[in-house]
Amino acid sequence: MAKRLCLALLMIGLFAAGVGAQEARQLEPGKAIEREIAGGAAHTYQLKLAAGQFLRVIVEQKSIDVALALVGPEGQQLIESDLTGIIGAREPLSFEAKAAGDYRLVVRAGGAATLSGAYQVLAEVKDVASEQDHKRMTAESLLHGAYAMIERTDYQQSIEKEEQALVLWRELGDREWEGYTLLSIARGYGWLSRYDKAAEYYEQALVLSREFKYRSGEAYILFDLGDAYMRLSRFEKSLEYFQQALLIYRELKDRGAEGVTRAQIGWDNLELSRYEQAIEYGEQALAIAREVKNRTDEGDAINGLAGAYGGLKQYEKALAYREQYLTIVRELKSRGGEATALNNLAGFYSSQFRFEKALEYYEQALPIYRELKDRQDEASVLRSLGNIYSRITRLDKAVEYFEQALPIYREIKDRQGEAIVLGPLGYAYDQLGRPEKSIEYFEQSLPINREFKNHYRVAGNLNGLGNAYQTLGRYEKSIEFYEQALAVARENKLRGMEGTVLGNLGESYQLMGRNDKAIEYLQQALVVTREEKDRSSETYVLRVLGDACRAQGQYPQATQHHGQALRRAREIRSRSVEGKALQGLMLDWQAQNKPNLAVFFGKQAVNLYQEIRSEITTLDRESQKSFVKSKEDTYRTLADLLISQGRLPEAEQVISMLKQEEYFDFIRRDTGNAPQASRAQLTPAEAALETRYREVADQLAKLGVERGTLINKNNRTPEEEQRLAKIDADLIVAGDTFQKFLDRLGTELSNDKEASAKVYQLRESQGMMEDLRELGAGTVALYTLISEDKYRVILTTPDFQKGYEYPIKAADLNRKVLEFRAVLQNPKLDPLPLAQELYRILVAPVARDLEQAKAKTLMWSLDGALRYVPMAALHDGQQYLVARFNNVVFTPASQARLKDVPAEHWDVLGLGVTKAHGEGIPALPGVADEMRGIIRDESASNSATAGNQTGALPGVLKLDEQFTQEAMLAELRKRHKVVHIASHFQFSPGNETNSALLLGDGQFLSLAQIKSLPNVFGGVELLTLSACNTATGGAANGREVEGFGVLAQRQGAKAVVATLWPVADRSTKLLMQEFYRLRESQPGTPKVEALRQAQLELLRGTTGDTEASAQRGIGGEVVKSATPGAPFAHPYFWAPFILIGNWR
């Protein structure tokens, strides 16, 4: 920031070597000698001393600063002294001779050779040193020792020695040296950044300087007082002292010092936002520096002008001055100046929110400071880097740099520097959701800043404590700290800080529900932040103001403020405010019952937080967990919105992100040609059902069963014919009631395309009755429908239809489905409680009629979230449904081919991936064994199956590099009866472009690409997708985005075996091999029965494989069973496989 006047203590090493060659003048005791000397020159004086004599030399530095050295008879240097460093002051040297002989006194001038000035030297000799003389020698020795400590940057030790010397000077009554020692102590506290203590000692030294009428010394002290108060951010006080110093330098006609002082006055005006005055003084300083030809001071004046023009937003001019300064210091080969210039350029770009450019310059400055071993400025740059990373919410980098800076400040005992880092560390940990650690850092920083009387940072620490307590939900405590911070800010006219604190007060009141009070503070904050042109604080205030307006039901204002906050947050690169603004917009639209918009903004917020999470993986685990915990409300609100819309795969992903161990990117970031997912698309909200289904006669099911029995009789009696006629009449009445129910649903759901299609399907379900009869005894269809507050299921048999219902809100049912899927996908959890609860809701209402209908095969038409439920995994309290029924899913795409009779024997095309493809795409070693157990390939063209006679089916296998898109399409044109694909599948909810199958060559084939290939699976009787999530789909922007399984049927496949979640590699191998073996070895066995039996094999533990298994999904993990003896009994292993379409 500001440059200190370069009149600091100069320690010049004077060596005896070479001195003897100079002509020495005799120095007679009591006779003063006055001479002129040039900078860098030395004068030598000779005198004789007897053993025990005491010598005291006083050099009056009339117009030049000099240093003294005493050389003994043997040519050895005995003492060197440069205790004052001030022109006009008297430089002392005291010595007690141990031996007699000729001694020499060397007077050397500092500065450049172009400088010159006068000094006067006077020597006094005593035969015996008095007690006072010994005290004087001790005091001077302590000062010499203190200066040695300063050279080692041990400022605290130097101050301790100086304090001891101060006591002796006061005992001696030497007011002059008391003053010099006070000045030296003040400098020491300045080097320790204890500017409050420095000012205290400067004030004492100033009194003595004025007492002795040392005008140059007085000016020097006034200048340093100005610098101390500037560093304490007390700019008005600083300005007062610099103005006094300026008057004296002008009186002394010291143009150089006058110029530097004007530059400092310019800096003060800059800090006080008086930019025109800053420019006026800066230009005066620049003119003087050029007049005296001092390029260093010229550079410093230019540097100050750059800051002033930046304040006036004349950025081009500011940048030009910054670059001029860099040119000058490089011309002077001043590495320290170059580092300062780079540091200042970084600060300029940071103020323009051009953070990449700022980081570039800081990174250039840092190695120079390290090269110069300038630990203080090294720490300062590290702190600045941390500040930038904190502003752009790169919290990992922020903490990293702050934690590098902190030990340096502690090492050099810079207490104020330590406090400057502790505060930002507190803010960083608060953003990470660790308020307790934040409080710890602020409580360390606050007493240091109070000790230093740094009011700006005191207010900042109090504000930070308020933030931390707000994060903890302790709003009364947060308000207490904010009010303290506000008082400090107002007392010291810190308007920028005042605006920030007012905003925080508003947020605490808003979180307490006191919205009127909140808006009052926020409106005040908005005025101040705009007045101060503080875009960061203004952005934050707009965001909180939006929250307060929403709480009062002022939704248009809320969305307006949040929208403004969002735009500005992106402009200033504040991801923390951006995330909260996005969350605010999500809640605004949720409150206005606009779930589509709410989901859109919620997903953007979550994606932003996921990005930050990916960056903070280097931090400790607790910080990573705390960050997620602090954003949990955003994730859960978004998940609830998705659940309420029945978009369970998306909700599952959002909820899974909350698990630190298992979270994966909601947006894929694979390179190459992997599908690059964007933010998830949105669907219109499902229309609410406004009416209720009225009960259909309980006799309907009984009548249907009885009619079926009579119809099946070839020879009915006359009584039976009469009974059949009566049943038909009753069924007409019941059917009319059912038809009216469908009519009401059609009216209620007329605005929902998907629901209207479902109603159409239900109408057409009546035509399924004859198909069911042809499909064989025990085959029934179950049509499910989820309304706003009821679940309905329609049972269709060859003889009757009947509707059932269960009172449950759609959102509640969706949550139960979501919980059930979470339990199913974790082999360590017990699925039975939820399996039985969902059975009671979904199946129990129809269970009695299923039994009466002697149902064996349940054909499910599933609605909404139920598409993600493996019906075979429901549990009736005694057993899983897989043990009682064949379960098959059918869709409109499969309905036309349900009755097709499959070929007696199959041939198979096998396509598989066994190798890993980068991080997150693990190898699938079980695939090769799976294929060998399925495919009997007698050709020698494939090394994986050449000569294999154990496979269940004849066929062709393409593994890894052979499994390309071209090879797959070529084989599909041969119309193999079975196509078996074992690979990874990435399911991206609601996005068919980014839902894709991994091919063996590492390429991806998306659902969108498959959709563009007409009838690509034509002739395929069974497509088995032995991968993950191939059965799931979702909805986006009002159009169906199908799962792989449904899409395959549309593209020609008669039946599909697909999966509802990432499947385990090894158990999948066993299930698939058993499925094909049963189908091939027992001619006539329906596909659905073979699949059921294979699932039961895993459930009952008749397989002998117990090894761990990798998931077949991008980012899959190794899975182990927790069930001894039946390693794959958990539904996780067998339940995800569902059969869609032709099950015969």
LINQUI-V768492 format. One record per run of one state. SS is the DSSP state (H for helix, E for strand, - for the rest). FROM is the first residue (numbers start at 1). LEN is the number of residues. If there is no record, write none. Layout:
ss=SS from=FROM len=LEN
ss=SS from=FROM len=LEN
This chain:
ss=- from=1 len=18
ss=H from=19 len=3
ss=- from=22 len=2
ss=E from=24 len=3
ss=- from=27 len=6
ss=E from=33 len=6
ss=- from=39 len=3
ss=E from=42 len=8
ss=- from=50 len=4
ss=E from=54 len=7
ss=- from=61 len=5
ss=E from=66 len=6
ss=- from=72 len=5
ss=E from=77 len=5
ss=- from=82 len=8
ss=E from=90 len=7
ss=- from=97 len=4
ss=E from=101 len=9
ss=- from=110 len=6
ss=E from=116 len=11
ss=- from=127 len=4
ss=H from=131 len=21
ss=- from=152 len=3
ss=H from=155 len=18
ss=- from=173 len=2
ss=H from=175 len=17
ss=- from=192 len=3
ss=H from=195 len=17
ss=- from=212 len=3
ss=H from=215 len=17
ss=- from=232 len=3
ss=H from=235 len=17
ss=- from=252 len=3
ss=H from=255 len=17
ss=- from=272 len=3
ss=H from=275 len=17
ss=- from=292 len=3
ss=H from=295 len=17
ss=- from=312 len=3
ss=H from=315 len=17
ss=- from=332 len=3
ss=H from=335 len=17
ss=- from=352 len=3
ss=H from=355 len=17
ss=- from=372 len=3
ss=H from=375 len=17
ss=- from=392 len=3
ss=H from=395 len=17
ss=- from=412 len=3
ss=H from=415 len=17
ss=- from=432 len=3
ss=H from=435 len=17
ss=- from=452 len=3
ss=H from=455 len=17
ss=- from=472 len=3
ss=H from=475 len=17
ss=- from=492 len=3
ss=H from=495 len=17
ss=- from=512 len=3
ss=H from=515 len=17
ss=- from=532 len=3
ss=H from=535 len=17
ss=- from=552 len=3
ss=H from=555 len=17
ss=- from=572 len=3
ss=H from=575 len=17
ss=- from=592 len=3
ss=H from=595 len=21
ss=- from=616 len=5
ss=H from=621 len=10
ss=- from=631 len=1
ss=H from=632 len=13
ss=- from=645 len=3
ss=H from=648 len=9
ss=- from=657 len=42
ss=H from=699 len=13
ss=- from=712 len=6
ss=H from=718 len=31
ss=- from=749 len=4
ss=H from=753 len=23
ss=- from=776 len=3
ss=E from=779 len=8
ss=- from=787 len=3
ss=E from=790 len=7
ss=- from=797 len=4
ss=E from=801 len=7
ss=- from=808 len=2
ss=H from=810 len=15
ss=- from=825 len=7
ss=H from=832 len=11
ss=- from=843 len=1
ss=H from=844 len=9
ss=- from=853 len=4
ss=E from=857 len=5
ss=- from=862 len=2
ss=H from=864 len=5
ss=- from=869 len=2
ss=H from=871 len=3
ss=- from=874 len=1
ss=E from=875 len=1
ss=- from=876 len=4
ss=E from=880 len=1
ss=H from=881 len=3
ss=- from=884 len=2
ss=E from=886 len=4
ss=- from=890 len=2
ss=H from=892 len=4
ss=- from=896 len=11
ss=E from=907 len=6
ss=- from=913 len=13
ss=H from=926 len=9
ss=E from=935 len=2
ss=- from=937 len=16
ss=E from=953 len=7
ss=H from=960 len=3
ss=- from=963 len=2
ss=H from=965 len=8
ss=- from=973 len=5
ss=E from=978 len=5
ss=- from=983 len=2
ss=E from=985 len=2
ss=- from=987 len=9
ss=E from=996 len=3
ss=- from=999 len=5
ss=E from=1004 len=3
ss=H from=1007 len=5
ss=- from=1012 len=10
ss=E from=1022 len=4
ss=- from=1026 len=8
ss=E from=1034 len=3
ss=- from=1037 len=2
ss=E from=1039 len=3
ss=- from=1042 len=2
ss=H from=1044 len=7
ss=- from=1051 len=4
ss=E from=1055 len=5
ss=- from=1060 len=4
ss=E from=1064 len=1
ss=H from=1065 len=17
ss=- from=1082 len=5
ss=H from=1087 len=14
ss=- from=1101 len=8
ss=E from=1109 len=3
ss=- from=1112 len=6
ss=E from=1118 len=2
ss=- from=1120 len=11
ss=H from=1131 len=4
ss=- from=1135 len=2
ss=E from=1137 len=5
ss=- from=1142 len=3
